[in-house]
Amino acid sequence: RIPFVDLRQQKVTKTILALLPREVIQRLHVLPLAVREDVLVVATLMPDPGPLCEVVHRYSGSRNVEFVLVQPSHLKNVIKVLFQQQVPEDR
């Protein structure tokens, strides 16, 4: 069983967000939320995140990853908002 987290109660820092590439976050609909005692906590929509484990390990460099479930609409909105704020300024 995977714990459920309300993203409205979470704050994602730039440092944590930088643990996974933007393309991986957007393509796989995952979001790094925190690092607790050397465990990377990653939000996902998948009740069985097995297929995501290898990709998250590879890109994050973290050996220990814990997945938490989140509301699909919340995750999509948070990813959209976070990456709208990172548009290059020379546009």
C-alpha positions as CSV (number, residue, x, y, z in Angstrom):
1,R,0.0,0.0,0.0
2,I,1.2,3.5,-0.9
3,P,0.4,6.4,1.4
4,F,-1.8,9.2,0.0
5,V,-0.6,12.8,0.2
6,D,-2.6,16.0,-0.3
7,L,-0.4,18.2,-2.6
8,R,-2.2,21.3,-1.4
9,Q,-0.4,20.7,2.0
10,Q,3.0,20.3,0.4
11,K,5.7,22.9,-0.5
12,V,8.1,21.9,-3.2
13,T,11.5,23.7,-3.0
14,K,13.7,24.4,-6.0
15,T,16.3,22.2,-4.5
16,I,14.0,19.2,-4.3
17,L,12.5,19.9,-7.7
18,A,16.0,19.9,-9.2
19,L,16.5,16.2,-8.2
20,L,14.6,15.1,-11.3
21,P,14.8,16.5,-14.8
22,R,11.9,18.6,-16.0
23,E,11.3,16.1,-18.9
24,V,11.0,13.1,-16.5
25,I,8.6,15.0,-14.2
26,Q,6.4,16.0,-17.1
27,R,6.5,12.8,-19.1
28,L,6.0,10.4,-16.1
29,H,3.8,12.6,-14.0
30,V,6.0,12.3,-10.9
31,L,7.1,15.0,-8.6
32,P,9.9,15.0,-6.0
33,L,8.5,16.3,-2.7
34,A,11.1,15.8,0.0
35,V,14.2,14.0,1.1
36,R,13.8,12.4,4.5
37,E,16.7,10.5,6.1
38,D,18.3,9.8,2.6
39,V,14.9,8.7,1.2
40,L,13.6,10.7,-1.8
41,V,9.8,11.0,-1.5
42,V,8.2,11.2,-5.0
43,A,4.5,11.9,-5.8
44,T,2.9,9.7,-8.4
45,L,-0.5,8.9,-9.9
46,M,0.3,5.1,-10.2
47,P,-0.9,2.8,-7.4
48,D,1.9,0.4,-8.6
49,P,5.0,2.6,-9.2
50,G,7.2,-0.4,-9.9
51,P,7.9,0.7,-13.5
52,L,8.9,4.1,-12.3
53,C,11.4,3.0,-9.8
54,E,14.3,2.4,-12.2
55,V,13.8,5.7,-14.0
56,V,13.6,7.7,-10.8
57,H,16.7,5.9,-9.4
58,R,18.6,6.6,-12.5
59,Y,17.8,10.3,-12.9
60,S,17.8,11.2,-9.2
61,G,20.9,9.3,-8.1
62,S,19.0,8.4,-5.0
63,R,19.2,4.8,-3.9
64,N,16.1,5.0,-1.7
65,V,12.8,6.2,-3.1
66,E,9.4,6.2,-1.5
67,F,6.4,6.8,-3.7
68,V,3.2,8.5,-2.4
69,L,-0.1,8.8,-4.3
70,V,-1.6,12.1,-5.1
71,Q,-4.8,13.4,-6.6
72,P,-4.3,13.4,-10.5
73,S,-5.7,16.9,-11.0
74,H,-3.6,18.3,-8.2
75,L,-0.4,16.8,-9.6
76,K,-1.0,18.0,-13.1
77,N,-1.8,21.5,-11.8
78,V,1.3,21.7,-9.6
79,I,3.6,20.5,-12.4
80,K,2.1,23.1,-14.7
81,V,2.4,25.9,-12.3
82,L,6.0,25.0,-11.2
83,F,7.3,24.9,-14.8
84,Q,5.4,28.0,-16.0
85,Q,7.5,29.9,-13.5
86,Q,10.7,28.6,-15.0
87,V,10.3,30.0,-18.5
88,P,13.6,31.5,-19.7
89,E,13.6,35.3,-19.4
90,D,15.0,36.0,-22.9
91,R,11.6,35.2,-24.5
